[in-house]
């Protein structure tokens, strides 16, 4: 008989005994001799390999302790113990506070612990997951090395912590991340590329942009602190944890920063859709552009693109040519996809020159 059927019958019996005690008393009195016979038969079957009621449901590969280490066997026995024998689970103590937020997902939690840009308070792991997945064991090891408490909780608790998003069985309670405002981080690259984001508001887009920028080798990501998406756990998850690694600089006035860089000899390059034409500014396909000097690449937000103030500061514009005749309404790419293409094109040209 399977564990599921035993558990189900046991729960059903408990409910019936609570709701209909008298009816069950008469039923058991009538069938008492059957229970006695079953008890005798079960005692005779000891050692026959049939699991008795109340015995732990342990996988076959764990019945032979010589096959696994004692530590793994201990953890596995905890994970596969019968439901009615497992100790009661403590409710996760997560308090809502401006000082705390919940990072979720394997990569964001692991990188948040290893990079230490946040202060970590507690790691929450889905009950039964740690033994079966090496990625979660790695997160738990990092938390243990740093003295971060680990608490095993249910999937429902994790779902509630991250508002139903994909947590992969782990959440981390930690301090929030914010934009850096200290501008004293010189680049060692002789031809640096700064990615300047103007009013990117979708956290999924921002996360994808950060992931591409880190992978392709951007020297700095800059954004406005106003009308822009903050550095939230959703951004961290969308970036596969890169937000925990890469510094993002926030500026109260992007126009002033662009003017300062232009005065120092940086080239200011704006981005537009293929059909947009700005008077007095050349629009160059990104494949024809060659990056030979320090460059600011300006990316506009979803829908409206670059603001007119930033467009006025651009020295030239680049675009991504379409590969076919486009239908009305689909003339542009998603901003994160377009950013990845542009970054690859510009940085590849810098390596060639």
Secondary structure, 3 states (H helix, E strand, C coil): CCHHHHHHHHHHHHHHHHHCHHHHHHHHHHCHHHHHHHHHHHHHCCCCCCCCCCCCCCCHHHCCHHHCCHHHHHHHHHHHCCCCCCCCCCCCCCCCCCCCEEEECHHHHHHHHHHCCCCEEEEEEECCCCCCCHHHHHHHHHHHHCCCEEEEECHHHHHHHCCCCCCCCEEEEECCCCCECCCCCCCCCCCCEEEEEECCCCHHHHHHHHHHHHHHCCCEEEEECCCCCCCCHHHHHHCCCHHHCCCEEEECCHHHHHHHHHHCCCEEEEECCCCCCCCCCCEEEHHHCCCCCCEEEEEEECCCECCHHHHHHCCEEEECCCCCCCCCCCCCCCHHHHHHHHHHHHHHHHHHC
